[in-house]
Amino acid sequence: MNSFKPSDYQEAAAYLKSKIPFQPEVFIILGSGLGFLADELEEAIAIPYGEIPHFKVSTAPGHKGRLVAGKLSGKYVLAMQGRIHLYEGNTPESTAFPVRVASLLGAKSAIITAATGGVNTNYSVGDLTLLSDHINFTHTSPMVGFDVSDFDVRFFDMSSTYDKSYRALAKTVGSEKGIALHEGVYFYMPGPQYETPAEIRAIRTLGGDVVGMSVVHEAVMARRCDMRILGVALVTNMAAGILDQPLSEQEVLDEGQKAAKKFSELIRAFVEKM
């Protein structure tokens, strides 16, 4: 059952409106090791999650846990510098709560990013992948228990979750910048432990190209709010069993740092042209 009332979303949005003197056009969720982009915003206003009504506080390594509003490539954006995860003990609706609030603030588009494990053996560490679809192996949804009288529709379409025209634009931008981009399917596992080699073989068989512990609940809420989505995954490690080495959270953060320049160039150029 959903633990949030409509008034909870409205209260959070009202608080943020009192702090942010503009309406954001784009909502950006920055995954592990990718939060540096929020530090590049102009006219930046940073608000810790703990100060926002009903927001959960991020506890994952490399997640500063604050919303940063400002300008990026000439557009007003709202960026999550660190996200809320299911494995932190949160509910699906808590992980997606910021998306609904961003929609209430006026954001019509979402750029959802993540650090991921590479399942597709044609991928390499440091590669960027545009998400074309996802598979949800948490078998949960942030929409369970919502009051349909407030949200209007209980059953909504997810056949084009990640916007095709946004992917085409990102590919154009990538080509112009000399940034190679894959296109693939995100496989959502609950974590916090990394997957076993057997699980990775199963994920590959089921059609997953990258695997991670986030993205999907946020994307579901974004679609319910009629937001257009660009999904971007950075391969920070090859998934279990592909290479003969253990996985670690430090590797994830290190690879995010290494990919900073091309990731920033891609997102900046995309936002400018969208």
C-alpha positions as a printed Julia matrix, in Angstrom:
274×3 Matrix{Float64}:
  0.0     0.0     0.0
  1.37    3.42   -0.9
  2.55    5.25    2.2
  2.33    8.75    0.66
 -0.74   10.94    0.41
 -1.19   13.39   -2.5
 -0.61   16.18    0.0
  2.87   14.79    0.77
  4.0    15.34   -2.82
  2.4    18.78   -2.83
  4.07   19.74    0.44
  7.5    18.75   -0.87
  6.89   20.66   -4.12
  5.71   23.74   -2.24
  8.85   23.71   -0.08
 11.09   23.5    -3.14
  9.17   26.27   -4.9
  9.94   28.49   -1.92
 13.66   27.81   -2.42
 13.98   27.72   -6.21
 13.14   30.94   -8.12
 12.55   29.25  -11.49
 10.71   26.32  -13.05
 12.97   23.43  -14.06
 12.57   22.08  -17.58
 14.59   18.92  -17.06
 14.96   16.57  -14.11
 18.32   14.75  -13.97
 19.01   11.76  -11.72
 22.74   11.19  -11.26
 23.91    7.69  -10.41
 26.93    6.41   -8.47
 30.1     8.27   -9.41
 28.2    10.67  -11.69
 27.13   13.32   -9.18
 29.92   15.66  -10.32
 27.62   17.02  -13.06
 25.47   18.77  -10.45
 28.57   20.69   -9.32
 28.81   22.15  -12.82
 25.4    23.88  -12.73
 25.33   27.68  -12.96
 23.29   29.78  -10.52
 23.21   26.64   -8.37
 20.98   26.2    -5.34
 21.69   23.03   -3.31
 19.1    21.6    -0.95
 19.91   18.51    1.2
 17.29   15.77    1.02
 16.9    15.85    4.78
 15.47   19.38    4.57
 12.76   18.48    2.06
  9.45   17.21    3.48
  8.97   13.44    3.0
 12.25   12.92    1.11
 14.38    9.97    2.16
 18.1    10.5     2.76
 20.55    8.72    0.47
 23.12    6.51    2.21
 24.93    5.0    -0.79
 28.67    5.73   -1.25
 29.36    8.62   -3.61
 25.83   10.03   -3.26
 25.84   13.5    -1.69
 22.11   13.33   -1.07
 20.95   16.74   -2.23
 18.89   18.38   -4.94
 20.75   20.97   -7.0
 18.8    23.45   -9.1
 20.5    25.63  -11.68
 21.34   26.19  -15.33
 22.92   23.64  -17.64
 23.54   24.48  -21.29
 21.17   27.42  -21.04
 18.26   25.47  -19.55
 16.99   25.35  -16.0
 17.39   21.87  -14.54
 16.85   20.09  -11.25
 19.45   17.42  -10.47
 19.46   14.65   -7.88
 23.03   14.39   -6.65
 22.58   10.83   -5.5
 19.38    8.79   -5.55
 17.24    6.72   -3.19
 17.61    2.93   -3.52
 15.4     0.01   -2.63
 18.34   -1.74   -0.94
 18.67    1.07    1.6
 15.44   -0.19    3.15
 13.18    2.14    1.19
  9.87    1.33   -0.48
  9.39    1.55   -4.26
  7.27    4.67   -3.82
 10.03    6.32   -1.75
 12.58    5.73   -4.5
 10.25    7.36   -7.03
  8.96   10.15   -4.77
 11.38   12.81   -6.14
 10.21   12.17   -9.71
  6.59   13.02   -8.92
  7.74   16.12   -7.05
  9.88   17.23  -10.02
  6.84   16.82  -12.25
  4.79   19.02   -9.92
  7.54   21.63  -10.19
  7.06   21.66  -13.96
  9.75   19.33  -15.33
  8.57   17.67  -18.55
 11.68   15.6   -19.27
 13.86   13.26  -17.21
 17.45   12.16  -17.78
 17.96    9.05  -15.67
 21.57    7.92  -15.34
 23.19    4.99  -13.58
 26.42    3.14  -12.98
 25.9    -0.43  -14.21
 27.52   -3.79  -14.65
 28.15   -4.83  -18.24
 26.27   -8.04  -19.06
 26.66   -7.84  -22.83
 30.12   -9.25  -23.56
 30.53   -6.79  -26.45
 30.6    -3.97  -23.9
 33.68   -2.72  -22.04
 34.24   -0.83  -18.82
 33.82    2.89  -19.5
 31.22    2.43  -22.26
 28.02    4.47  -22.29
 24.69    2.8   -23.12
 21.42    4.48  -24.05
 18.57    2.56  -22.46
 15.97    1.26  -24.91
 13.96   -0.75  -22.37
 14.17   -2.41  -18.97
 13.34   -5.66  -17.17
 12.18   -5.36  -13.58
 13.32   -8.32  -11.48
 12.32   -6.71   -8.2
  8.72   -7.45   -9.26
  7.58   -4.26   -7.52
  6.08   -0.95   -8.63
  5.97    2.53   -7.08
  2.36    2.84   -8.26
  0.88    0.11   -6.05
 -1.83    1.55   -3.82
 -2.03    5.0    -5.42
 -5.4     6.72   -5.11
 -6.69    6.51   -8.69
 -9.09    9.37   -8.07
 -6.01   11.58   -7.7
 -3.72    9.94  -10.26
 -6.53    9.27  -12.76
 -5.19    6.08  -14.33
 -4.06    2.86  -12.69
 -3.09    0.97  -15.83
 -0.81    2.97  -18.11
  1.34    2.2   -21.12
  5.05    1.35  -20.77
  5.73    0.26  -24.36
  7.86    3.34  -25.11
  9.34    4.1   -21.71
 12.64    5.48  -23.01
 11.91    8.11  -25.64
 12.96    7.02  -29.13
 13.5    10.55  -30.42
 15.62   11.39  -27.36
 17.8     8.35  -28.08
 18.17    9.49  -31.7
 19.19   12.96  -30.55
 21.69   11.51  -28.07
 23.21    9.38  -30.84
 23.55   12.47  -33.04
 25.21   14.35  -30.2
 27.48   11.4   -29.47
 28.54   11.21  -33.11
 29.32   14.93  -33.16
 31.38   14.64  -29.97
 33.12   11.42  -30.94
 31.45    9.54  -28.07
 30.58    5.92  -28.86
 27.17    4.83  -27.56
 25.57    1.41  -27.22
 21.82    0.92  -27.03
 20.55   -1.77  -24.7
 18.21   -3.14  -22.04
 18.62   -2.37  -18.33
 18.03   -5.27  -15.96
 16.9    -4.23  -12.48
 18.06   -6.32   -9.51
 17.34   -5.29   -5.9
 20.86   -5.59   -4.43
 22.74   -4.56   -2.38
 24.92   -7.59   -3.12
 26.28   -7.89   -6.64
 24.87  -10.64   -8.81
 26.33  -14.14   -9.02
 27.86  -15.45  -12.26
 24.84  -17.77  -12.67
 22.46  -14.81  -12.27
 24.4   -12.87  -14.9
 24.14  -15.78  -17.34
 20.39  -15.84  -16.73
 20.13  -12.07  -17.21
 21.98  -12.32  -20.51
 19.65  -15.11  -21.65
 16.62  -12.98  -20.75
 17.89  -10.05  -22.82
 19.65   -7.78  -20.34
 22.65   -5.78  -21.58
 23.48   -3.92  -18.37
 22.46   -4.61  -14.78
 21.91   -2.27  -11.87
 20.02   -1.53   -8.64
 17.99    1.55   -9.57
 16.4     3.38  -12.55
 13.21    1.35  -13.03
 10.97    2.71  -10.28
 12.0     6.24  -11.26
 11.22    5.51  -14.92
  7.8     4.05  -14.06
  6.85    7.18  -12.12
  8.22    9.44  -14.84
  6.04    7.73  -17.43
  3.01    8.01  -15.17
  3.75   11.74  -15.02
  4.02   11.87  -18.84
  7.68   12.83  -18.69
  9.89   12.01  -21.67
 12.89    9.94  -20.59
 16.48    9.59  -21.72
 18.21    6.73  -19.92
 22.03    6.66  -19.86
 24.05    3.86  -18.26
 27.79    3.92  -17.66
 29.43    0.49  -17.57
 31.6     0.78  -14.46
 32.45   -2.92  -14.21
 31.91   -6.09  -16.17
 29.29   -8.21  -14.43
 30.16  -11.22  -12.3
 31.78  -14.13  -14.08
 32.85  -12.23  -17.21
 36.26  -11.28  -15.84
 38.2   -13.3   -13.28
 38.13  -10.65  -10.56
 35.9    -9.59   -7.64
 33.53   -6.63   -7.85
 33.74   -3.58   -5.58
 31.96   -0.29   -5.0
 35.29    1.54   -5.3
 35.62    0.35   -8.89
 32.21    1.86   -9.63
 33.21    5.25   -8.22
 36.61    5.21   -9.91
 35.16    4.47  -13.35
 32.6     7.25  -12.91
 35.47    9.65  -12.34
 37.33    8.39  -15.41
 34.24    8.84  -17.6
 33.47   12.32  -16.26
 34.55   14.27  -19.35
 32.61   12.31  -21.98
 29.58   11.87  -19.73
 29.44   15.6   -19.04
 29.92   16.45  -22.73
 27.1    14.12  -23.77
 24.58   15.36  -21.22
 25.45   19.02  -21.72
 25.13   18.8   -25.51
 21.91   16.78  -25.27
 20.29   19.3   -22.9
 21.33   22.15  -25.17
 19.67   20.58  -28.23
 16.61   18.93  -26.69
